[in-house]
Amino acid sequence: MGQIRDEILLKKIAMRLKELREKANLSQEELINETSIHIGRIETGKNNLTVSTLKKICVFFNIKLKDFFEGID
């Protein structure tokens, strides 16, 4: 069974991640160096990221998973 892709949701997650990164005044490269997560692929909405990856991103930004999804429906 293949992965399920919700393109609209992936774009919303991408925008939220970019918003957090820019608010922290970080480049994609800086975030990759800090987390080992290739943020560029996620920010384009091309990667269907895992919950584990999203959790690691939330820990990095010191937010809860539920707070990450605030405003994303």
N, C-alpha and C positions, 0 to 999 in steps of 0.2 A: 504494500500500500504506500503510495507516494505522499509527500507532504501536502497539506492543505495550505493554499496561499490566498490571503485576503489582501489584495493590492491596496485597497483604500486604508485598511488598518495599518498596513506596513508603512504607508506614506505618513499617516498620522504619528506613528511611533518615530519615524525618521525626523519629522519636524520637531517633535518634543525633545528628542535627543539633541538635535542641533541647537534648540533653544537653551537647554541646560548647559551645553558646552560653551556656547557664546556668552551666556550669562556669567560663567566661570572664567571667561576671557582666556580660553584654551584653544589651541589649534588642534586639528585632527591628529597631527603628528605627536603633539604633547600628550594627548589622551591615549594614543596607542602606546607610547613609551611608558605611561603610568599603569595601564591596565592590560596590555598585550591583546587588546581587542581591536580589530581592524574596523574602526568607526566609519570610515568612508563608505564601505559597502553597506553598512546599516543605514547611514544617513541618506543614501540614494533610494532606499526602499527596495533594494534588490535582494537583500539577505533576509531570510525568514529566521530571525534570531531565536535562540532558545530561551526558556525561562531562566536557566542558569546564567546565561550571558546577561540578560536583563537585570537579574539580581546583582551581579557583579558591578554593573553600571550604577545601579541605585546605591550600593554600598559606597562606591567611589564618590558619588555626589551627595552622600549622606542624606538620602531620602528613602522613604518606604516605597515598596512596590505600588501600593494603592495610591500614593501621592504622585507617582510617575504617570498614572493613568488619569489623573484629574484633568477634566476637560476633553478627554478622548472618549468617544462613545462608539 
